[in-house]
Amino acid sequence: HHDFPDPFVLRVGDTYYAYGTNGAGKQVQTLTSKDLVHWTPGPDALPKVGAWGFNGETWAPEVLARGDGSYVLYYTANKCIGRAVAQKPLGPFVDDSKQPLVCQPKQGGSIDPSPFRDFRGNLSLVWKNDGNAIGAPTYIWAQLLTRDGLRLVGRRRAIEKNDADWEGSVVEGPMLWKHDDFYYLFYSGNVYSGAGYAVGYARCATPVGPCKDAPENPILKTACRAHGPGHNALVDVGGQTWIVYHAWNAIYSKRQLWIDRLDWKDDKPVVDGPTCGKQRAP
């Protein structure tokens, strides 16, 4: 029931680790759970940002598990994207870089990083340029990462743009997911603080595009007491996909952690939610 914006969930063994935007006196909030329902607050995963940034506005963290047992955390600070490494899922993560991983100041800055590993083990990163903050177009970008997840390589591509009515001036909070033979780019659109904020998706040929928006967008939008649901993550539990996201509590002005079942029908993701009543637990 607490404020936990921009959630991401990583499963390691039998434990789920959730990471959220700064709050409660922490740069990166953390939670742990055994069942995705009951959560226990954890430590600050990133006590100090890289030397290129400043503490206090650390947004939208996501974590990649590496093959050697270590972890890379991607985060936003100063409207640039950094990366930090730790030996445990809860950190502490350390960013030893002198420069951010990516920063696009002429396009409003770079925020909302999300890593992806394909079936060959290749890594890529998607993120958003904050164009809406300067009255410019907003894109979601994709680029390959080195095997250690610490550097961007190859060509940078814009794979999504705010060109649909429901998106308004914003597309953000991207996340890639593989289902059967297709790649899916999930993202949020519209003003993050309003009831019009929602989640849609595009189907992509590769992790770095090209992508095509789904005509049925958005697939998750305001309902019951969940206002402006968005900035989602997906997690697999025994072959069943669950969508984790935040939604505003209209009474307390907080973005709370929500979860709903996501089913695949004819290669399309379908969310039965937001669900304000009882539902079967994962």
N, C-alpha and C positions, 0 to 999 in steps of 0.2 A: 504493500500500500504506500510505499515511499516513492520519492522522486527518482526515477531511473531512466533517463532519456537515452535514445539511440542504442538499444540493446543489441548485443551480439552474444551468441552462446557457442561454446566449444565443449565437445565431449572428449574426455580423457579417461579411459577405463570405465568405471561405473559412476563417475562423477561428472556433473555438468557445471561448467564455469561460465558465468555471465559477466560481461564487461559493459560499462555505461559511461556516458559523458560525465565530466567533473561535477561533483556535488558532495554534500556531507563532509566537507573539509578534505576531499581527496581529488587528486588529478584524474585518476581512472578508478571509478567505483567498481567493486567486484561483489559477486554473490556466488555461493555454491549450493548445489542441490543434488540429491540422488534420484529425484523423480520428476523434475521440471515443474513441480507444484509448490513444494515447501523449500524456501530459500533462506540461507544464512549469510549475513553480511561478512565480507572479507576485507583484507587490507587494501591499501592504495597500491595498485599494480605498478604505477609509474610515479614514484615520489618526486622525481625531477625530470623535466623535459630536456631535450638536447641543448647544447650551448648556443645554438642558433635561435632558440625560442625563449618564451617566458612562461612561467607557471601561472595558472589561474583560469585559462580558457582552453582546456584539453577536451576535444570533442571526438565523438564517434569512433572509439577504439575497437579494433578487431585483431584477433590473434591467429597466427598460423603455426601449426605444429610441424617441426622439421624432423627429418628422418633420424637425426642423431640424438633425439631426446630433448632438444632445446626448443625454444619458442621465440617467434618474432611478433611483436606488437606494433601495429600501424596506427597512427593517431594524427589528429589535427591540432596544430598550435600556430598562432600568428597567421592563420589562413594559409598555412603551408603544411605539408605532410611529412612526418618523420617516421623512423622505425627504431625499435629498441629490442634488445635481446635478453632473455632470461633462461635459467635452467629449470624453472618450475612454472606451471600455468599461472599462478598468482604473483609471480615475480619475486623480488623487485626487478622490473625491466630497466635496462640501462641503455641509453642512446649515446654512443660515443662519437657520433658524426659531427663534423663542423658545419655541415650544410644540410638543409632538408632534402628529403628524397625527391620531392617535386614541389614546385611553387610557380604559379602563373599570375603574377601581380597585375599584368595588363588585362587579364580576363577575370579579375575580381578575387583571385586566389584559388587555392586548391584545398578541398575538404572531402570528408567522408570516404576514406580509403577502405577497400575490401579486397583481400587476396583470394586467389582461386588456384587449385591444383587440378590439372586434367588427368585423364586415365594413364597418360604416359609419364606423369610426374612433372610436366612442365608447369611453371608458375606464371601467373599474370596478376595484374592489379587493375582494379577499376576505381574511379573516383569522379568527383564533380568539380567543375570550375564554378566559382560563386558569382556568376555573371549577374544574377538578379540583384545582388547588392550594389551594383554600379549601373543598373539599367541596361545591361547587355544580355545577349542570349546565354542560356545555360546549356551545357553539354555534359554528358557522361563520357569519360575517356577510358581507354583501355591500352595497356602496354605490357609487354613481357617483362618478367623478373628473372634475375640470375638464379641459379639453383639454390643458392643460400638465402634467397629472398631479400637481399640487402641492397640491390641496385636494379634500376630499370635499364632495359636494353631494347634495341630494335625500334621499330616505328611506332609512334603514338597515334592512336586513332580515336576520333569522336564516333561513338556508336549509338548515342541517343541524344535527342534534342527536345526542348520544351515546345512542341509543335501541335499539341492536342489541347482542346478547350479545357478538359478537366485538370490539366497540369498547370494552368495559369502561366506564371513566369518562372516556374521552378521544376526541375527534375533533380533528384538527389537520393542519398541513402542507397546506392546501388549494391547489389549482391548477385553473383553468378551461381547457378546451380545446374547440375547435369542430371537429366532424366531420360532414360532410354537413349535414343539417338540424337537428342537435341540439347542445346545449351539454352538456359533461360536467364535473362537479366531481369531481376526484380528491382523495382525502384519506387520512390515516393514522388508525388507531385502536389503542387499548390502550396499555399502559405502554411508553414509548419504550425503556426499558432491558431489556425482556424479550423472550423468544422469541415471545410472542404478538402483538407489534407487527406490523402488516400494512397493506396498501393496499387500499382499496375505492373505489367510485365511485357517484355519483348522476347521473341524467339530468335536465337542467333545461330549462325552457321559455324562459328568458332568462338573461343573465349574473347577474341579481339574483333568480333564482328564479321560481316555485317549483321545488323539486327533489324527486326521488323516488329512494330508494335502490335499488340493483340487488339482486335476490334471490340472485345468485350470489356476493355478497361474502363474504370478501375475494378479490381476484384476484391478489394477490402476498403470499406468506407464507413463513415460515421453511422453508428447504430446504438440504440439504448443509451447507456451511460458512457460509452467509449466514444469520445469526440476526437476527430482528426487522427485516426490510427495511421501509423507509418513507421518509417525507418526500420524495416523488418530484417530478421535473420531466419534462416531455415535450419532445421535439425532433423535427422533421421533417427527414429526409435523403432528398431525391429522391422524395418521396411515401410513404416508409416511416417510420412512427412508431417512435421508440425511447424507452424509459423509463429515466431516470437516477434513482438512489436511493442511500441509504446502507444498509449492513447491518453489524452488529457482527461483528468478528473475535473469536471466543471465546477465542483464545489471548492476543491482545495488548490486548484491551479497547479497541479502536478502532472507530469507525464509518467504514468504507472506502467509496469510490466504486464503484458497480456500474452496469452497463448491460445491458439486455436488449431484445430485439425485442418490440414491441407490435403485434398485428394486430387488424383490425376485422372481425368476423364477425357478420352480421345486426345491424349497428349496435351491437355490443357489443365493448368492448375486451378482448382476450385476451392474457395474458402467458405466454410459454413460459419460465418462470424462477422463482426464480433459477437461472441456468445455471452450474454449476461446471466443466463441461467446455468443450471448444473449440466455438466457434460462428462463423458467418460475420460478418465485420466490416461496419460500415455502408458 
